[in-house]
């Protein structure tokens, strides 16, 4: 986050999950156009390993995990849902600043 403190999320590794790892699992970025960001990362050689599809089943919805050939995982998060995520984390309740950073494109 550029406008607030870094955010760290601790996730329990689940066997046979595409996100199972030790150490740093992934980094995440907000993006204003999730579909375009996914296409850009695929063009750069990343593959889509986990997402939730939209109601039509044709496009990523809210987030997408992209993995490089070296195993680096980038989570792309749709900035249209940023306020839901901040509410979930309790940022607004605690008076923290909101996040405004976007995907590195």
Number of C-alpha atoms within 10 A of each C-alpha: 15 10 11 12 11 8 9 7 8 7 9 9 13 10 9 7 10 13 18 12 13 8 5 9 16 16 13 17 17 23 24 15 15 22 17 11 21 23 14 13 18 15 10 10 13 21 17 19 14 16 16 13 14 11 9 6 9 8 14 19 17 19 23 23 23 23 22 16 9 7 11 13 22 20 20 26 24 22 22 13 14 17 14 11 12 16 12 11 13 12 15 13 10 9 8 13 13 16 19 14 14 18 18 8 7
